[in-house]
Amino acid sequence: MKKELVFGFTLMAIILLAIAIFTPWGHLTNGHIGLIMLCLIVVAMMMGFPSAFTLMGMGVAFSWYAYHSVNPDLAVQQTLDLAVQRTYGVMTSDVLIAVPLFLFMGYLVERANLIKKLFHAIHVATARIPGSLAVATLVTCAIFATATGIVGAVVTLMGLLALPAMLRAGYDTKLSAGVIAAGGTLGILIPPSIMLIVYGATAGVSVVQLYAGAFFPGLLLAGLYIVYVMVMATIKPHWAPRLSAQDRAVPLPPHMTELASRYGRLALPSLLRAVIAGVPGIPRAKVWKELLVASLPALAFILIMGLTWNALTKPDESYDTSGLVEMGVSTEALDHGDTGNAPGVSEPPAEETVPGVSEPPAEEAAPAEPPAVAEAPAVVPGVAKPPQAAPVGAAPRHPTPQWFWKVLGAGIAILAVIYLLFNFARLEVFRMLLTSFFPLAVMILGVLGSIVFGLATPTEAAAIGALGGFVLAAIYMALEKPREQRKRWWPSWIVLWGVFLASIVWFVLYQAQVTTHPVPKWLGTLSMFAFLIWAVLVIWQVKLAPMLKEAVFLTAKTSAMVCWLFVGSSLYSAAFSLLGGQEVVEQWVLSLNMTPVQFLLLTQTIIFILGWPLEWTEIIVIFMPIFVPLLAHFNIDPLFFGLLVALNLQTAFLSPPMAPSAFYLKGVAPPNVTLGQIFAGSMPFLLLVLVSMTLLYLWPQIGLWLPAQLYK
């Protein structure tokens, strides 16, 4: 019998034996039945029963038992009512709308063939550091896992792409397998994470604050992984051999080779000279294109510093409000009313005062010159629209802070060093990153930034991400077509992108109503129809239909799994509460007289052990409703507890005997890579997860500083 089966059966036997020994069968109460239900669900899932339907079945059965023990006549009706109410409550949750949208974004990005280009570009960029292939694998896993949030997809794709490359380069099998298994799980921690949405919906914590709080712990864990790989590659070079000079060489296009031989190896001065003097056989437009690419770091720095200076020195705006008209007051009342108040303001007529309520006495105001009004404002029946307040004078700008000039000087010095080292080979590497890494990074940062800075809710940001994934998939799949075919497309692409930009602009105008007059409703509807036409044309032009069909099917399948898990967990937790299991657990925990540190150690140890037989979804939906109500007694922030849980749940993918990441990798690994080697390679990364949890506990501001700064 396999070792993992022996371990699983042994664990189930221990649980059943504990139930048989410690249950007080002589005076059995409903609370004890609830604890038995809690143990049985673990055993049932270890036996392979579907999680969602097992939870629902046990929830309905034990709910009926709880109601039957009180009133047998109404037990069936009350159980059915509970099932309907809990299901309806889950299906109407606003938070869960973000789940299918983020999943759709992930499946689109996964199937757009981005990961191969991304891995190659990052590998070339990190070729000179120790363990470059493993470091490139971790960085690619972190970025791609962030974009998809689907652990199985990332581990599988990187197992097909990076594992053979590392083994060919002479990397240690255990290290290579551990890097992929651990790196692929980062997507459940680094936002936008589906796991954080599930925890937020279960524990009643703001998903926005969870995203902000998980950002730095996620970077911390990824950084620990990279540091470990670089240290091991330095201490034991035979584990991760350095690439030869030939393997590190970047092949240059012919026109770059010609420019380098004619004007020198530095890219920027050579391109400037080529633009001025020209090069025979190389079109000037191509030289200008290369110069634009080489100038992008400087242009980006200038843009960022310019916007920063404008925001820092922007003058305070002051407005003349003397001509504003109080809402509900017509201009005729202003002409005939003389209340002794400041000009332009009058009190409502006395007969309209609500009985029993009187206006406070008006304070005397110094007489002022009435403003000159060119024309009377438009009067809406019942409401007078105030005229636009005009700015008074031109206020001077604020002085520029000293730190800005220091940052500007340091930035210029760094740019000078960059361009002194910016040869044509590095320009080619930068171009690879520009076409693979930066578009994906911009999409991810756009989604995260809109959530973290309060510009959009997680659901709205997920919709933006789904649109971004669709656009990226269309662009990258179009670039894979032959060049001649792409040239024939350019007139239709201009029309397509024109329709797209017009629809987005008009839709934004309709939503924001930034114009003087409200945008007509039909214009917003027209913009949506224009966008749908654009999407259909893109699907037809690039032949995206097969990929979209698969992405939609997988999104529906995974979303249904998550939603039914929520339904099952809601029924299960209701049954557990009805039986009094929650009270029994609380009384037992409180009777131990634990300190907050001891409580955290107990709960995190339980979650760590549960990660062996269960997946993170079952741990979240079953055990968080038990732990979260106890946090208030120990004065523990649910946000901080959620960050610890998010780190701890990394172990659910790496710890044997279940370890989904190991089995995903084994499914695509070469036959000579055994499951034992994958488990052994994952153990150091499992220890690094525990180190990151310790660091987060010792310095909670790693996770709490950003939410505190953004949401004071």
C-alpha positions as CSV (number, residue, x, y, z in Angstrom):
1,M,0.0,0.0,0.0
2,K,1.2,3.5,-0.8
3,K,2.6,5.6,2.0
4,E,0.1,8.4,1.6
5,L,-2.8,5.9,1.8
6,V,-1.3,4.4,5.0
7,F,-0.9,7.9,6.5
8,G,-4.5,8.9,5.5
9,F,-6.1,5.7,7.0
10,T,-4.0,6.1,10.1
11,L,-5.2,9.7,10.6
12,M,-8.8,8.7,10.1
13,A,-8.4,5.8,12.6
14,I,-6.9,8.2,15.1
15,I,-9.9,10.6,14.7
16,L,-12.5,7.9,15.1
17,L,-10.7,6.4,18.0
18,A,-10.6,9.8,19.7
19,I,-14.3,10.1,19.2
20,A,-15.0,6.7,20.7
21,I,-12.7,7.3,23.8
22,F,-13.4,11.0,24.7
23,T,-17.2,11.2,24.0
24,P,-19.2,11.0,27.2
25,W,-21.7,8.4,25.8
26,G,-23.5,8.2,29.2
27,H,-24.7,11.8,29.2
28,L,-24.6,12.9,25.5
29,T,-25.7,16.4,24.8
30,N,-26.3,18.3,21.5
31,G,-23.0,20.1,22.0
32,H,-21.2,16.7,21.9
33,I,-23.1,15.8,18.8
34,G,-21.8,19.0,17.2
35,L,-18.2,18.1,18.0
36,I,-18.8,14.6,16.6
37,M,-20.1,16.3,13.4
38,L,-17.0,18.4,13.2
39,C,-14.7,15.3,13.4
40,L,-16.9,13.3,10.9
41,I,-16.6,16.0,8.2
42,V,-12.8,15.7,8.3
43,V,-13.0,11.9,8.0
44,A,-15.6,12.1,5.1
45,M,-13.5,14.5,3.1
46,M,-10.4,12.3,3.6
47,M,-12.3,9.4,2.2
48,G,-12.8,11.4,-1.0
49,F,-16.4,12.5,-0.8
50,P,-17.2,15.9,-2.6
51,S,-16.7,18.7,-0.1
52,A,-19.7,20.9,-1.0
53,F,-22.3,18.1,-1.1
54,T,-20.8,16.5,2.0
55,L,-21.2,19.8,3.9
56,M,-24.7,20.2,2.6
57,G,-25.7,16.7,3.5
58,M,-24.3,16.8,7.0
59,G,-25.7,20.3,7.5
60,V,-29.3,19.2,6.6
61,A,-29.1,16.0,8.6
62,F,-27.8,17.5,11.8
63,S,-30.0,20.6,11.4
64,W,-33.0,18.2,11.3
65,Y,-31.7,16.4,14.4
66,A,-31.3,19.8,16.3
67,Y,-34.8,20.9,15.4
68,H,-36.3,17.4,16.1
69,S,-34.8,17.5,19.6
70,V,-36.8,20.6,20.3
71,N,-40.1,20.2,18.3
72,P,-40.4,17.0,16.3
73,D,-43.6,18.3,14.5
74,L,-41.8,21.3,12.9
75,A,-38.4,19.7,12.3
76,V,-38.8,19.0,8.6
77,Q,-40.4,22.4,7.8
78,Q,-37.7,24.3,9.8
79,T,-34.9,22.4,8.2
80,L,-36.2,23.1,4.7
81,D,-36.7,26.8,5.5
82,L,-33.1,27.0,6.9
83,A,-31.7,25.4,3.7
84,V,-33.6,27.8,1.4
85,Q,-32.6,30.9,3.5
86,R,-29.0,30.0,3.7
87,T,-28.7,29.2,0.0
88,Y,-30.5,32.5,-0.9
89,G,-28.2,34.5,1.4
90,V,-25.1,33.1,-0.2
91,M,-26.3,33.6,-3.8
92,T,-27.2,37.3,-3.1
93,S,-23.7,38.1,-1.6
94,D,-22.2,41.0,-3.4
95,V,-18.6,39.9,-2.4
96,L,-18.8,36.6,-4.3
97,I,-19.6,38.4,-7.6
98,A,-15.8,39.1,-7.8
99,V,-15.0,35.4,-7.8
100,P,-16.1,34.5,-11.4
101,L,-14.7,37.8,-12.8
102,F,-11.2,37.2,-11.3
103,L,-11.4,33.5,-12.4
104,F,-12.3,34.6,-15.9
105,M,-9.4,37.1,-16.0
106,G,-7.0,34.3,-14.8
107,Y,-8.2,31.7,-17.4
108,L,-7.9,34.3,-20.2
109,V,-4.4,35.2,-19.2
110,E,-3.4,31.6,-18.8
111,R,-4.6,30.6,-22.3
112,A,-3.1,33.6,-24.0
113,N,0.4,32.0,-24.2
114,L,1.9,34.8,-22.1
115,I,3.8,32.6,-19.6
116,K,6.4,31.3,-22.1
117,K,7.4,34.8,-23.2
118,L,7.3,36.1,-19.6
119,F,9.6,33.3,-18.3
120,H,12.1,33.7,-21.2
121,A,12.3,37.5,-20.7
122,I,12.8,37.3,-16.9
123,H,15.3,34.5,-17.3
124,V,17.4,36.6,-19.7
125,A,17.1,39.6,-17.4
126,T,18.3,37.6,-14.4
127,A,20.9,35.5,-16.2
128,R,23.9,36.8,-14.2
129,I,22.7,36.2,-10.6
130,P,23.1,32.9,-8.8
131,G,20.4,30.3,-9.5
132,S,19.1,32.5,-12.3
133,L,16.7,29.8,-13.7
134,A,15.2,29.2,-10.3
135,V,14.9,32.9,-9.5
136,A,13.3,33.5,-12.9
137,T,10.9,30.6,-12.2
138,L,9.9,32.1,-8.8
139,V,9.4,35.6,-10.2
140,T,7.3,34.2,-13.1
141,C,5.3,32.1,-10.7
142,A,4.6,35.1,-8.5
143,I,3.5,37.3,-11.4
144,F,1.5,34.7,-13.2
145,A,0.0,33.4,-10.0
146,T,-1.1,36.9,-9.1
147,A,-2.7,37.4,-12.5
148,T,-4.5,34.1,-12.4
149,G,-4.9,33.1,-8.8
150,I,-5.3,29.5,-10.0
151,V,-2.6,27.3,-8.3
152,G,-3.1,24.2,-10.4
153,A,-2.8,26.1,-13.7
154,V,0.4,27.9,-12.6
155,V,2.1,24.8,-11.2
156,T,1.2,22.8,-14.3
157,L,2.4,25.3,-16.8
158,M,5.6,26.0,-15.0
159,G,6.2,22.3,-14.6
160,L,6.0,21.9,-18.4
161,L,8.1,25.0,-19.1
162,A,10.6,25.6,-16.3
163,L,11.2,22.1,-14.9
164,P,12.7,20.6,-18.1
165,A,14.8,23.8,-18.5
166,M,16.3,23.5,-15.0
167,L,17.0,19.8,-15.3
168,R,18.7,20.3,-18.6
169,A,20.9,23.0,-17.0
170,G,22.0,20.6,-14.3
171,Y,19.9,21.9,-11.5
172,D,19.2,19.7,-8.5
173,T,15.9,17.8,-9.0
174,K,14.6,18.5,-5.4
175,L,15.4,22.2,-5.6
176,S,13.8,22.5,-9.1
177,A,10.6,20.7,-8.0
178,G,10.4,22.7,-4.7
179,V,10.7,26.0,-6.5
180,I,7.8,25.3,-8.8
181,A,5.6,23.7,-6.1
182,A,6.1,26.7,-3.7
183,G,6.1,29.5,-6.3
184,G,2.9,28.3,-7.8
185,T,1.0,28.7,-4.5
186,L,1.8,32.4,-4.1
187,G,-1.4,33.2,-6.0
188,I,-3.6,32.4,-3.0
189,L,-1.7,35.0,-0.9
190,I,-0.7,37.9,-3.2
191,P,-3.8,39.9,-4.2
192,P,-6.0,39.7,-6.1
193,S,-6.5,36.4,-4.3
194,I,-9.7,34.3,-4.4
195,M,-8.8,32.9,-1.0
196,L,-8.9,36.4,0.6
197,I,-12.3,37.0,-0.9
198,V,-13.5,33.7,0.6
199,Y,-12.0,34.6,4.0
200,G,-13.5,38.1,3.9
201,A,-17.0,36.8,3.1
202,T,-16.7,34.1,5.8
203,A,-15.2,36.2,8.5
204,G,-17.0,39.5,7.7
205,V,-13.7,41.3,7.0
206,S,-13.3,44.0,4.3
207,V,-11.8,42.4,1.2
208,V,-10.2,45.8,0.3
209,Q,-8.3,45.9,3.6
210,L,-7.3,42.3,3.2
211,Y,-5.9,43.0,-0.2
212,A,-3.9,46.0,1.2
213,G,-2.7,44.0,4.2
214,A,-1.6,40.9,2.2
215,F,0.5,42.9,-0.3
216,F,3.7,43.2,1.8
217,P,3.4,39.7,3.4
218,G,3.1,38.2,-0.1
219,L,6.2,40.1,-1.2
220,L,8.0,39.1,2.0
221,L,7.3,35.4,1.3
222,A,8.3,35.6,-2.3
223,G,11.5,37.5,-1.3
224,L,12.4,34.8,1.2
225,Y,12.0,32.1,-1.5
226,I,14.3,34.0,-3.8
227,V,16.9,34.7,-1.1
228,Y,16.9,31.0,-0.2
229,V,17.5,30.0,-3.8
230,M,20.3,32.5,-4.3
231,V,22.0,31.5,-1.0
232,M,21.8,27.7,-1.8
233,A,23.1,28.4,-5.3
234,T,26.1,30.2,-3.8
235,I,26.8,27.7,-1.0
236,K,26.2,24.6,-3.2
237,P,27.0,25.6,-6.9
238,H,26.4,22.1,-8.1
239,W,22.7,22.5,-7.1
240,A,22.2,25.4,-9.5
241,P,25.1,25.7,-12.0
242,R,25.8,29.2,-13.5
243,L,24.9,29.6,-17.1
244,S,27.8,29.8,-19.5
245,A,28.7,33.0,-21.3
246,Q,27.2,31.5,-24.5
247,D,23.9,30.7,-22.8
248,R,23.8,34.2,-21.3
249,A,24.4,35.9,-24.7
250,V,21.4,37.7,-26.1
251,P,21.1,37.4,-30.0
252,L,20.7,40.9,-31.6
253,P,18.7,41.7,-34.7
254,P,20.8,42.6,-37.8
255,H,20.0,46.3,-37.6
256,M,21.1,46.5,-34.0
257,T,24.3,44.7,-34.8
258,E,25.0,47.2,-37.6
259,L,24.3,50.2,-35.3
260,A,26.5,48.8,-32.6
261,S,29.4,48.2,-35.0
262,R,29.1,51.6,-36.6
263,Y,28.4,53.9,-33.6
264,G,29.5,52.0,-30.5
265,R,27.9,49.6,-27.9
266,L,26.0,52.2,-25.9
267,A,22.4,52.2,-27.1
268,L,21.2,55.8,-26.5
269,P,24.1,57.8,-27.9
270,S,24.4,55.4,-30.9
271,L,20.7,55.8,-31.7
272,L,20.9,59.6,-31.4
273,R,23.8,59.7,-33.8
274,A,22.0,57.3,-36.2
275,V,18.9,59.4,-36.1
276,I,20.9,62.5,-37.1
277,A,23.3,61.0,-39.6
278,G,21.3,58.0,-40.8
279,V,22.4,54.5,-41.6
280,P,22.4,53.1,-45.1
281,G,20.1,50.1,-45.4
282,I,18.2,50.8,-42.1
283,P,15.0,52.8,-42.4
284,R,15.0,55.9,-40.3
285,A,11.6,55.0,-38.9
286,K,13.1,51.8,-37.4
287,V,15.8,53.9,-35.8
288,W,13.3,56.3,-34.3
289,K,11.3,53.3,-33.0
290,E,14.4,51.9,-31.2
291,L,15.2,55.4,-29.8
292,L,11.7,55.6,-28.4
293,V,12.1,52.2,-26.7
294,A,15.5,53.2,-25.3
295,S,14.1,56.5,-24.0
296,L,11.1,55.0,-22.1
297,P,12.9,54.8,-18.7
298,A,13.8,58.5,-18.9
299,L,10.3,59.5,-20.2
300,A,8.6,57.5,-17.4
301,F,10.8,59.1,-14.8
302,I,10.1,62.6,-16.1
303,L,6.3,61.9,-16.2
304,I,6.3,60.5,-12.6
305,M,8.3,63.3,-11.2
306,G,6.3,65.9,-13.1
307,L,3.0,64.6,-11.7
308,T,4.5,64.4,-8.2
309,W,5.7,68.0,-8.4
310,N,2.4,69.2,-9.6
311,A,0.6,67.4,-6.8
312,L,3.0,68.7,-4.2
313,T,2.9,72.4,-5.3
314,K,-0.7,72.6,-6.4
315,P,-2.2,75.8,-5.0
316,D,-5.2,75.7,-2.7
317,E,-8.4,76.7,-4.6
318,S,-10.6,79.4,-3.2
319,Y,-14.0,80.2,-4.5
320,D,-16.4,83.1,-4.3
321,T,-19.5,81.7,-2.8
322,S,-21.4,85.0,-2.4
323,G,-23.6,84.3,-5.4
324,L,-24.7,80.8,-4.5
325,V,-28.4,80.3,-4.1
326,E,-29.8,78.1,-1.3
327,M,-31.6,75.0,-2.6
328,G,-35.3,75.3,-2.6
329,V,-35.3,79.1,-3.0
330,S,-36.2,80.7,-6.3
331,T,-34.7,83.8,-7.7
332,E,-38.0,85.7,-7.3
333,A,-37.9,85.1,-3.6
334,L,-34.4,86.7,-3.5
335,D,-35.7,89.7,-5.4
336,H,-38.7,90.3,-3.0
337,G,-37.5,88.9,0.3
338,D,-35.7,91.1,2.8
339,T,-34.9,89.1,5.9
340,G,-31.9,91.0,7.2
341,N,-29.6,88.2,6.3
342,A,-26.6,88.4,4.0
343,P,-27.5,89.3,0.4
344,G,-28.4,86.3,-1.7
345,V,-29.7,84.2,1.2
346,S,-33.3,84.0,2.5
347,E,-35.2,81.8,4.9
348,P,-38.1,79.6,3.7
349,P,-41.6,81.1,4.1
350,A,-43.1,80.8,7.6
351,E,-46.2,79.0,6.4
352,E,-44.1,76.0,5.2
353,T,-42.5,75.4,8.6
354,V,-43.3,72.0,10.2
355,P,-45.5,72.4,13.3
356,G,-43.5,72.1,16.4
357,V,-40.2,72.8,14.7
358,S,-38.8,76.3,14.4
359,E,-35.8,77.6,12.6
360,P,-32.9,78.7,14.8
361,P,-32.5,82.5,15.0
362,A,-30.4,83.8,12.1
363,E,-27.1,85.4,13.0
364,E,-26.5,89.0,11.9
365,A,-24.2,89.3,9.0
366,A,-22.2,92.4,8.0
367,P,-23.6,94.1,4.9
368,A,-21.9,93.2,1.7
369,E,-22.0,94.4,-1.8
370,P,-24.4,92.3,-3.8
371,P,-22.7,90.4,-6.5
372,A,-23.3,91.3,-10.0
373,V,-25.2,88.5,-11.7
374,A,-25.2,88.5,-15.5
375,E,-28.2,86.2,-15.8
376,A,-30.5,84.4,-13.4
377,P,-29.8,80.8,-12.8
378,A,-32.2,78.2,-14.2
379,V,-35.0,77.3,-11.8
380,V,-36.2,73.7,-11.5
381,P,-39.6,73.3,-9.9
382,G,-38.9,72.8,-6.2
383,V,-35.2,73.0,-6.5
384,A,-33.0,75.9,-7.6
385,K,-29.7,74.8,-9.1
386,P,-26.8,76.8,-7.7
387,P,-24.6,78.6,-10.2
388,Q,-21.0,77.4,-10.7
389,A,-18.7,79.0,-8.1
390,A,-15.9,80.9,-9.7
391,P,-12.3,80.8,-8.5
392,V,-11.1,84.0,-6.8
393,G,-7.8,85.1,-8.2
394,A,-4.8,82.9,-8.9
395,A,-3.3,81.4,-5.7
396,P,0.4,80.9,-5.7
397,R,1.9,77.4,-5.7
398,H,3.2,75.8,-2.6
399,P,7.0,75.7,-2.2
400,T,8.6,72.5,-3.5
401,P,9.8,70.3,-0.5
402,Q,13.5,69.7,-0.2
403,W,13.1,65.9,-0.3
404,F,11.6,66.2,-3.8
405,W,14.9,67.8,-5.1
406,K,16.9,65.0,-3.4
407,V,14.8,62.3,-5.0
408,L,15.0,64.1,-8.4
409,G,18.8,64.3,-8.1
410,A,19.1,60.6,-7.0
411,G,16.8,59.6,-9.9
412,I,18.9,61.5,-12.4
413,A,22.1,59.9,-11.1
414,I,20.5,56.4,-11.3
415,L,19.3,57.1,-14.9
416,A,22.8,58.2,-15.8
417,V,24.2,55.0,-14.5
418,I,21.5,53.0,-16.3
419,Y,22.3,54.6,-19.6
420,L,26.0,54.2,-19.1
421,L,25.4,50.4,-18.9
422,F,22.5,50.4,-21.4
423,N,24.1,48.6,-24.4
424,F,22.2,47.0,-27.3
425,A,22.1,43.6,-25.6
426,R,20.3,45.2,-22.5
427,L,18.1,47.1,-24.9
428,E,16.9,43.8,-26.4
429,V,16.3,42.4,-22.9
430,F,14.3,45.5,-22.0
431,R,12.3,45.1,-25.2
432,M,11.5,41.5,-24.2
433,L,10.3,42.7,-20.7
434,L,8.4,45.5,-22.4
435,T,6.3,43.0,-24.5
436,S,5.8,40.3,-21.9
437,F,6.3,41.6,-18.3
438,F,5.1,45.2,-18.3
439,P,1.6,44.7,-19.9
440,L,0.8,42.0,-17.4
441,A,2.2,44.0,-14.5
442,V,0.3,47.1,-15.6
443,M,-3.0,45.1,-15.7
444,I,-2.3,43.6,-12.2
445,L,-1.3,47.0,-10.7
446,G,-4.3,48.6,-12.3
447,V,-6.6,46.1,-10.7
448,L,-4.9,46.2,-7.3
449,G,-4.5,50.0,-7.4
450,S,-8.1,50.6,-8.1
451,I,-9.0,48.4,-5.1
452,V,-6.4,49.5,-2.6
453,F,-6.8,53.3,-3.3
454,G,-10.6,53.1,-3.2
455,L,-11.2,53.9,-6.8
456,A,-13.3,50.7,-7.3
457,T,-14.8,47.9,-5.3
458,P,-13.3,44.4,-5.7
459,T,-16.2,43.5,-8.0
460,E,-15.7,46.5,-10.2
461,A,-11.9,45.9,-10.3
462,A,-12.4,42.3,-11.2
463,A,-14.6,43.4,-14.1
464,I,-11.7,45.7,-15.2
465,G,-9.3,42.8,-14.9
466,A,-11.5,40.6,-17.0
467,L,-11.6,43.2,-19.7
468,G,-7.8,43.6,-19.4
469,G,-7.3,39.9,-19.7
470,F,-9.5,39.8,-22.8
471,V,-7.6,42.7,-24.4
472,L,-4.2,41.1,-23.6
473,A,-5.3,37.8,-24.9
474,A,-6.5,39.4,-28.2
475,I,-3.3,41.3,-28.7
476,Y,-0.9,38.4,-27.9
477,M,-2.9,35.9,-30.0
478,A,-2.9,38.5,-32.9
479,L,0.9,38.9,-32.6
480,E,1.3,35.1,-33.0
481,K,-0.2,35.4,-36.5
482,P,2.2,35.7,-39.5
483,R,3.5,39.2,-40.2
484,E,1.9,39.3,-43.6
485,Q,-1.5,38.5,-42.1
486,R,-1.1,41.2,-39.5
487,K,-0.3,43.8,-42.1
488,R,-3.6,43.0,-43.9
489,W,-5.4,43.6,-40.6
490,W,-4.2,47.1,-39.8
491,P,-7.2,49.0,-41.3
492,S,-9.7,46.8,-39.4
493,W,-7.6,47.1,-36.2
494,I,-7.8,50.9,-36.5
495,V,-11.6,50.7,-36.7
496,L,-11.8,48.1,-33.9
497,W,-9.7,50.2,-31.5
498,G,-11.5,53.4,-32.5
499,V,-14.8,51.8,-31.6
500,F,-13.3,50.5,-28.4
501,L,-11.9,53.8,-27.2
502,A,-15.1,55.7,-28.2
503,S,-17.3,53.3,-26.3
504,I,-15.1,53.5,-23.2
505,V,-14.9,57.3,-23.3
506,W,-18.7,57.7,-23.8
507,F,-19.4,55.2,-21.1
508,V,-17.1,57.0,-18.6
509,L,-18.8,60.3,-19.5
510,Y,-22.2,58.7,-19.0
511,Q,-21.3,57.3,-15.6
512,A,-19.4,60.3,-14.3
513,Q,-21.6,63.0,-15.9
514,V,-18.6,65.3,-16.1
515,T,-20.0,67.6,-18.7
516,T,-22.1,70.7,-18.0
517,H,-25.3,68.9,-18.9
518,P,-26.1,65.3,-18.0
519,V,-25.2,62.8,-20.7
520,P,-28.3,61.2,-22.2
521,K,-29.1,57.7,-21.1
522,W,-29.3,56.5,-24.6
523,L,-25.7,57.5,-25.1
524,G,-24.5,55.2,-22.3
525,T,-26.6,52.4,-23.8
526,L,-25.1,53.1,-27.2
527,S,-21.6,52.9,-25.8
528,M,-22.3,49.5,-24.3
529,F,-23.6,48.3,-27.7
530,A,-20.5,49.7,-29.4
531,F,-18.3,47.8,-27.0
532,L,-20.2,44.6,-27.5
533,I,-19.8,45.0,-31.3
534,W,-16.1,45.6,-30.8
535,A,-15.7,42.5,-28.7
536,V,-17.6,40.4,-31.3
537,L,-15.4,41.8,-34.1
538,V,-12.2,41.0,-32.1
539,I,-13.3,37.5,-31.4
540,W,-14.1,37.0,-35.1
541,Q,-10.9,38.6,-36.3
542,V,-8.4,36.9,-34.0
543,K,-10.4,33.7,-33.8
544,L,-10.7,33.8,-30.0
545,A,-13.9,31.8,-29.8
546,P,-12.3,28.4,-28.9
547,M,-10.2,30.0,-26.1
548,L,-13.2,32.0,-24.8
549,K,-15.4,28.9,-24.8
550,E,-12.9,27.0,-22.7
551,A,-12.3,30.0,-20.3
552,V,-16.0,30.5,-19.8
553,F,-16.6,26.8,-19.1
554,L,-13.7,26.6,-16.6
555,T,-14.9,29.9,-14.9
556,A,-18.5,28.5,-14.6
557,K,-17.2,25.2,-13.3
558,T,-14.9,26.7,-10.6
559,S,-17.4,29.4,-9.6
560,A,-20.1,26.8,-9.1
561,M,-17.7,24.9,-6.9
562,V,-16.9,27.9,-4.8
563,C,-20.6,29.0,-4.5
564,W,-21.8,25.5,-3.5
565,L,-19.0,25.3,-1.0
566,F,-20.3,28.5,0.6
567,V,-23.9,27.1,0.6
568,G,-22.6,23.8,2.2
569,S,-20.5,25.7,4.8
570,S,-23.4,28.0,5.6
571,L,-25.7,25.0,6.2
572,Y,-23.0,23.2,8.1
573,S,-22.1,26.1,10.4
574,A,-25.9,26.7,11.1
575,A,-26.3,23.1,12.2
576,F,-23.1,23.3,14.3
577,S,-24.5,26.4,16.0
578,L,-28.0,24.9,16.5
579,L,-26.4,21.9,18.3
580,G,-24.5,24.2,20.5
581,G,-21.1,23.1,19.2
582,Q,-19.8,26.7,19.1
583,E,-20.6,27.3,22.8
584,V,-18.8,24.1,23.7
585,V,-15.7,25.1,21.8
586,E,-15.8,28.6,23.3
587,Q,-16.2,27.3,26.8
588,W,-13.4,24.9,26.3
589,V,-11.0,27.6,24.9
590,L,-11.9,30.1,27.6
591,S,-11.5,27.5,30.3
592,L,-7.8,27.2,29.3
593,N,-7.1,30.8,30.3
594,M,-4.8,31.3,27.4
595,T,-3.0,34.5,26.5
596,P,-3.5,35.9,23.0
597,V,-0.2,34.5,21.9
598,Q,-1.1,31.0,23.1
599,F,-4.5,31.3,21.3
600,L,-2.8,32.2,18.1
601,L,-0.3,29.4,18.4
602,L,-3.2,26.9,19.1
603,T,-5.3,28.1,16.1
604,Q,-2.4,28.3,13.7
605,T,-1.2,24.8,14.7
606,I,-4.7,23.4,14.1
607,I,-4.8,25.1,10.7
608,F,-1.3,23.8,9.9
609,I,-2.3,20.2,10.8
610,L,-5.6,20.5,8.9
611,G,-3.6,21.4,5.9
612,W,-2.3,17.9,5.6
613,P,-5.6,16.2,4.8
614,L,-7.8,19.2,3.7
615,E,-7.6,21.9,1.1
616,W,-7.7,25.6,1.9
617,T,-11.3,26.0,0.8
618,E,-12.6,23.4,3.4
619,I,-10.4,24.9,6.1
620,I,-11.7,28.4,5.5
621,V,-15.4,27.6,5.2
622,I,-15.6,25.1,8.0
623,F,-13.2,26.3,10.7
624,M,-13.1,30.1,10.3
625,P,-16.7,30.4,11.6
626,I,-15.5,28.6,14.7
627,F,-12.3,30.6,15.3
628,V,-13.4,34.2,14.3
629,P,-16.0,34.7,17.1
630,L,-13.3,34.0,19.7
631,L,-11.0,36.8,18.4
632,A,-12.9,39.5,20.2
633,H,-12.2,37.9,23.6
634,F,-8.5,37.8,23.0
635,N,-8.5,41.3,21.4
636,I,-7.1,40.1,18.1
637,D,-7.7,42.0,14.9
638,P,-9.6,39.8,12.4
639,L,-7.6,41.4,9.6
640,F,-4.3,40.4,11.3
641,F,-5.6,36.9,12.0
642,G,-6.7,36.6,8.3
643,L,-3.2,37.5,7.2
644,L,-1.7,34.8,9.4
645,V,-4.2,32.3,8.1
646,A,-3.4,33.3,4.5
647,L,0.3,32.6,5.1
648,N,-0.4,29.4,7.0
649,L,-2.6,28.1,4.2
650,Q,0.4,28.0,1.9
651,T,1.3,24.9,3.8
652,A,-2.0,23.2,2.7
653,F,-0.5,23.0,-0.8
654,L,2.9,21.8,0.2
655,S,2.5,19.5,3.2
656,P,2.1,15.7,2.6
657,P,0.2,13.5,2.2
658,M,-2.4,15.6,0.2
659,A,-0.2,18.5,-1.1
660,P,-2.1,19.5,-4.3
661,S,0.9,21.4,-5.7
662,A,3.1,18.2,-5.5
663,F,0.5,16.1,-7.3
664,Y,-0.1,18.8,-10.0
665,L,3.7,18.9,-10.6
666,K,4.0,15.1,-10.6
667,G,1.3,14.9,-13.3
668,V,3.5,16.8,-15.8
669,A,7.0,16.0,-14.5
670,P,9.4,13.6,-16.3
671,P,9.1,10.0,-15.2
672,N,12.4,10.1,-13.3
673,V,11.1,12.9,-10.9
674,T,9.4,11.0,-8.1
675,L,6.8,12.3,-5.7
676,G,9.2,11.8,-2.8
677,Q,11.7,14.2,-4.4
678,I,8.9,16.8,-4.9
679,F,7.9,16.5,-1.2
680,A,11.6,16.7,-0.1
681,G,12.1,19.8,-2.3
682,S,9.1,21.5,-0.8
683,M,10.1,21.1,2.8
684,P,12.6,24.1,2.9
685,F,9.9,26.3,1.5
686,L,7.4,25.0,4.0
687,L,9.8,26.1,6.7
688,L,10.1,29.5,5.1
689,V,6.4,29.9,5.4
690,L,6.7,29.4,9.1
691,V,9.5,31.9,9.2
692,S,7.3,34.5,7.4
693,M,4.5,33.9,9.9
694,T,6.9,34.5,12.8
695,L,8.2,37.7,11.2
696,L,4.6,38.9,10.7
697,Y,3.7,38.2,14.3
698,L,6.9,39.9,15.6
699,W,6.3,42.9,13.3
700,P,2.5,43.1,12.7
701,Q,3.0,46.4,10.8
702,I,4.2,44.4,7.8
703,G,0.6,43.6,7.2
704,L,-1.2,46.4,9.1
705,W,0.7,49.5,8.0
706,L,-0.7,49.8,4.5
707,P,-4.3,49.4,5.5
708,A,-3.8,51.9,8.3
709,Q,-2.3,54.5,6.0
710,L,-4.9,54.1,3.3
711,Y,-8.0,53.8,5.4
712,K,-7.5,56.0,8.4
